[in-house]
Amino acid sequence: MERVGINTAQNVAIDYQLASIGDRILATLLDYVFFIAYFILILFFASFNIWPGKNESIAFWIITYLPILFYDLLCELLMGGQSFGKQIMKTKVIKLDGSSPGFGGYLLRWLFRIVDTIGFSGAVALITILVNGKGQRVGDIAAGTTVIKLAKKLTLKDTILNKVNSNYKIMFNEVEHLSDKDIFVIKNSLTYGLKHNKWDVIDKASNKVRETLNIKTDLKAIPFLNTIIKDYTHFQFKE
């Protein structure tokens, strides 16, 4: 699986797994299944002559085709970068800095879909994704986005490095001011830095924690972050 390294707004490097071309094609096909189901539903209600002269009715054409036309834009806006197909395939649209796109980003992806997938039967999108290296079709390049594969949702217990003993003594009580999200970012930064020899990432994370919690200690970055994680773990799960 291809991966992309993303530097967040907090200068934390995160490694994401890109959605494969197969994932993206299957997500699109699943969306088409929803389109077909929607058309069947519309025709079912139309059979009761809800719209007299339905074939010429403006209302009928608007209700039938506008939701399909704006499907991708509305879904990604309302579902946080996912359509129903993407949700099933566990993929999601994000910006290259790891944040969620705004309306402008989703709008650009939607507008360029005409070039990417509709006008050339998907050939432009396929070639661009293969060549680009960041999982981007033309619309993604214009919007500064990509599509990633979502990992299995983890609990806090899954994100900690080691479960501590019940008689463990907390070194830094300041960890009570951290959140689950904070500790996940700290753990992810430490793991990524150790795996890829990115010592600057570890140092930045260590300095940020020290500054945020106003902690003065002689511990080096790695043992300090490990201690913070253990302290928080014990603080959260102590009996």
C-alpha positions in Angstrom: 0.0 0.0 0.0 1.2 3.5 -0.9 1.6 5.9 2.0 1.9 9.7 2.2 3.7 11.7 4.9 1.8 14.7 6.1 3.0 17.5 8.3 0.1 18.9 10.4 -0.4 22.5 11.3 1.3 21.6 14.6 4.4 20.4 12.8 3.7 16.8 13.7 4.5 14.3 10.9 1.8 11.6 10.4 2.1 8.7 8.0 -1.2 8.0 6.2 -2.1 5.0 4.1 -3.4 6.2 0.7 -6.7 4.7 -0.6 -5.8 2.4 -3.4 -7.2 2.8 -6.9 -9.3 -0.3 -6.2 -10.7 1.3 -3.1 -11.7 4.4 -5.0 -13.2 2.5 -7.9 -15.3 0.3 -5.5 -16.4 3.3 -3.5 -17.6 4.9 -6.8 -19.4 1.8 -7.9 -21.1 1.6 -4.5 -22.2 5.2 -4.9 -23.7 4.1 -8.3 -25.7 1.4 -6.4 -27.2 4.2 -4.3 -28.0 6.1 -7.4 -29.9 3.2 -8.9 -31.8 2.6 -5.6 -32.7 6.3 -5.6 -34.0 6.2 -9.2 -36.0 3.1 -8.4 -37.5 4.9 -5.4 -38.4 7.9 -7.5 -40.0 5.8 -10.2 -41.9 3.9 -7.6 -43.5 7.1 -6.2 -43.9 8.6 -9.7 -46.0 5.5 -10.6 -48.6 6.9 -8.2 -48.9 10.0 -10.3 -47.7 12.2 -7.5 -46.5 14.6 -10.3 -49.1 14.9 -13.0 -47.5 14.8 -16.4 -44.3 13.7 -14.6 -42.2 13.3 -17.7 -42.6 17.0 -18.5 -42.7 18.2 -14.9 -39.8 20.5 -13.9 -40.3 19.4 -10.3 -39.9 15.8 -11.4 -36.6 16.4 -13.2 -35.3 18.6 -10.3 -36.1 16.0 -7.6 -34.8 13.2 -9.8 -31.5 14.6 -11.1 -30.3 17.4 -8.8 -29.5 15.2 -5.8 -27.5 12.9 -8.2 -25.7 16.0 -9.7 -24.7 17.4 -6.3 -24.3 14.0 -4.5 -20.6 14.0 -4.1 -20.4 17.7 -3.0 -23.2 17.4 -0.5 -22.0 14.0 0.9 -18.4 15.2 1.4 -19.6 18.4 3.0 -22.1 16.8 5.4 -20.3 13.5 6.0 -16.8 14.9 6.7 -15.1 14.0 3.4 -17.0 10.8 2.7 -19.8 9.6 0.4 -21.8 6.5 1.3 -19.4 4.5 -0.9 -16.3 5.9 0.8 -17.9 5.2 4.2 -18.4 1.6 3.3 -14.8 1.3 1.9 -13.5 3.2 4.9 -11.8 6.0 2.9 -11.9 9.7 3.4 -10.9 13.0 1.8 -8.4 15.1 3.7 -6.1 18.0 3.0 -2.4 17.5 2.6 -1.8 19.1 5.9 -4.0 16.5 7.6 -7.0 18.8 8.2 -10.5 18.6 6.8 -11.2 20.5 3.6 -13.5 23.5 3.7 -16.3 24.2 1.3 -13.9 25.6 -1.4 -11.9 22.4 -1.4 -14.9 20.1 -1.7 -16.3 22.4 -4.4 -13.1 22.2 -6.5 -13.0 18.4 -6.2 -16.7 18.3 -7.4 -16.1 20.8 -10.3 -13.0 18.9 -11.6 -14.9 15.6 -11.5 -16.2 16.5 -15.0 -12.6 16.4 -16.2 -11.4 13.5 -14.0 -14.2 10.9 -14.3 -17.1 12.0 -16.4 -15.6 13.5 -19.5 -13.0 10.7 -20.1 -14.6 7.7 -18.4 -12.2 8.0 -15.5 -9.0 7.7 -17.6 -7.7 11.2 -16.5 -8.2 10.4 -12.8 -6.6 7.0 -13.1 -3.5 8.3 -14.9 -3.1 11.3 -12.6 -3.3 9.2 -9.5 -0.7 6.7 -10.8 1.7 9.5 -11.8 1.1 11.9 -8.9 2.3 9.7 -6.1 0.1 11.3 -3.5 -3.2 9.6 -4.5 -4.4 12.8 -6.2 -6.6 13.1 -9.2 -6.8 16.5 -10.9 -9.5 17.7 -8.6 -7.4 16.7 -5.6 -4.4 18.6 -6.9 -6.5 21.7 -7.4 -8.0 21.4 -3.9 -4.9 20.3 -2.2 -6.5 17.1 -1.0 -6.0 13.4 -1.2 -8.0 10.3 -0.2 -6.7 8.1 2.6 -7.7 4.7 4.0 -9.0 5.0 7.4 -7.4 2.8 10.0 -9.5 0.7 12.4 -10.9 2.9 15.2 -8.7 2.6 18.2 -9.5 3.0 21.9 -7.2 4.8 24.2 -5.9 1.5 25.5 -4.9 0.6 21.9 -2.8 3.8 21.5 -0.6 3.6 24.6 2.8 2.1 24.5 2.8 -0.1 27.5 0.2 -0.8 30.2 1.7 0.2 33.6 1.7 -1.7 36.8 -0.9 -0.9 39.4 1.7 0.3 41.8 3.2 2.7 39.3 3.9 6.2 40.7 3.0 9.2 38.5 6.0 11.5 37.9 4.2 14.4 36.2 0.7 15.1 37.7 0.3 17.8 35.0 -0.9 15.0 32.7 -4.4 15.5 34.1 -4.6 18.5 31.8 -4.1 16.3 28.7 -6.9 14.8 26.6 -7.1 11.4 24.8 -6.4 13.3 21.5 -3.3 14.9 23.0 -1.8 11.6 24.2 -2.6 9.9 20.8 -0.7 12.7 19.0 2.2 12.4 21.4 2.4 8.6 21.0 2.0 8.9 17.2 4.8 11.4 17.1 7.1 9.3 19.2 6.4 6.1 17.2 6.8 7.8 13.9 10.1 9.5 15.0 11.6 6.3 16.2 10.5 4.3 13.2 11.9 6.8 10.6 14.8 8.3 12.7 13.0 11.7 12.7 14.5 13.0 15.9 13.4 16.5 15.2 9.7 15.3 15.3 10.4 13.8 18.7 12.1 16.9 19.9 9.3 19.1 18.7 6.7 16.9 20.5 8.7 16.9 23.7 9.2 20.7 23.7 5.5 21.3 23.0 4.5 19.1 25.9 7.0 20.7 28.2 5.8 24.2 27.2 2.1 23.4 27.3 2.3 21.7 30.8 5.0 24.0 32.1 7.2 21.1 33.1 10.8 21.5 34.0 12.8 18.3 33.9 16.2 17.0 32.8 14.8 14.0 31.1 15.7 13.6 27.4 12.9 13.8 24.8 12.3 10.0 24.4 12.2 9.0 28.1 10.2 12.1 28.8 7.5 11.3 26.3 7.4 7.7 27.4 6.9 8.9 31.0 4.1 11.3 30.0 2.3 8.5 28.2 2.7 6.1 31.2 1.6 8.8 33.6 -1.5 9.6 31.6 -2.2 5.9 31.2 -2.0 5.3 35.0 -4.0 8.5 35.6 -6.8 7.3 33.4 -6.9 3.6 34.2 -5.8 3.4 37.8 -8.2 1.4 39.9 
